[in-house]
Amino acid sequence: MTTNGSLINSKNAKEIAQLVDDIRISIEGSKQVHNNVRGENSFQKAVNGAFLLRKYSSKLSLQMVVSKKSYTSMKNLIDLAQK
């Protein structure tokens, strides 16, 4: 499953993790780039969703579409993934 993470909450994270084998959250790199591409506060929603899902699933990964806007912030995503 690929999601932007914005609708993941404490109520549905456990159920999603039990139903889905492989969960991916798309993050566009840095907070600034992500919010610019996806809308205000979308970065924090994605990060919150990722941390909630990680509590219940070991098969969580972050992914990024590399574009002119995002390629310079790839390190931000790597740093976030290591948290």
BELWOUR-V920723 format. One record per pair of residues at least 4 apart in sequence whose C-alpha atoms are under 8 Angstrom apart, sorted by the first residue. I is the first residue (numbers start at 1). GAP is how many residues later the second one is. D is the distance in whole Angstrom. If there is no record, write none. Layout:
# BELWOUR-V920723
((I	GAP	D) (I	GAP	D))
This chain:
# BELWOUR-V920723
((1	19	7) (1	21	6) (1	22	5) (1	23	6) (2	21	6) (2	22	5) (2	23	6) (2	24	7) (3	20	8) (3	21	6) (3	22	5) (3	23	6) (4	21	5) (4	22	5) (4	23	7) (4	42	6) (5	20	6) (5	21	8) (5	40	6) (5	41	4) (5	42	7) (5	43	8) (5	44	5) (5	45	7) (6	36	7) (6	39	5) (6	40	5) (6	43	6) (7	38	8) (7	42	7) (8	4	6) (8	5	6) (8	40	8) (8	41	5) (8	44	7) (8	45	8) (9	4	6) (9	40	6) (9	43	7) (10	4	7) (10	42	7) (11	4	8) (12	4	6) (13	4	6) (13	36	8) (13	39	6) (13	40	5) (13	43	7) (14	4	6) (14	39	7) (14	42	6) (15	4	6) (16	4	6) (16	37	8) (17	4	7) (17	6	8) (17	36	7) (17	39	6) (17	40	5) (18	38	8) (18	39	8) (21	38	7) (22	37	5) (22	38	6) (23	36	6) (23	37	5) (23	38	6) (24	36	6) (24	37	5) (24	38	5) (24	39	7) (25	21	7) (25	25	7) (25	35	8) (25	36	6) (25	37	5) (25	38	6) (26	20	8) (26	36	6) (26	37	5) (26	38	6) (26	39	8) (27	7	6) (27	16	7) (27	19	7) (27	35	7) (27	36	6) (27	37	5) (27	38	8) (27	50	7) (28	5	6) (28	6	5) (28	9	8) (28	35	8) (28	36	5) (28	37	6) (28	38	8) (28	42	6) (28	45	8) (28	49	8) (29	4	6) (29	5	6) (29	35	7) (29	41	6) (29	42	8) (29	44	5) (29	45	5) (29	46	7) (29	47	5) (29	48	5) (30	4	6) (30	40	8) (30	43	6) (30	44	8) (30	46	5) (30	47	7) (31	4	6) (31	12	6) (31	13	8) (32	4	6) (33	4	6) (33	36	7) (33	37	6) (33	40	8) (34	4	6) (34	5	8) (34	8	7) (34	9	6) (34	36	8) (35	4	5) (35	5	5) (35	6	6) (35	7	6) (35	8	6) (36	4	7) (38	4	6) (41	4	6) (42	4	6) (43	4	6) (44	4	6) (45	4	6) (46	4	6) (47	4	6) (48	4	6) (49	4	6) (50	4	6) (50	10	8) (51	4	7) (52	4	7) (53	4	6) (53	7	7) (54	4	6) (54	6	6) (61	20	8) (62	15	8) (62	19	7) (64	13	8) (65	5	8) (66	4	6) (66	5	5) (67	4	6) (70	4	7) (73	4	7) (74	4	7) (75	4	6) (76	4	6) (77	4	6) (78	4	6) (79	4	7))
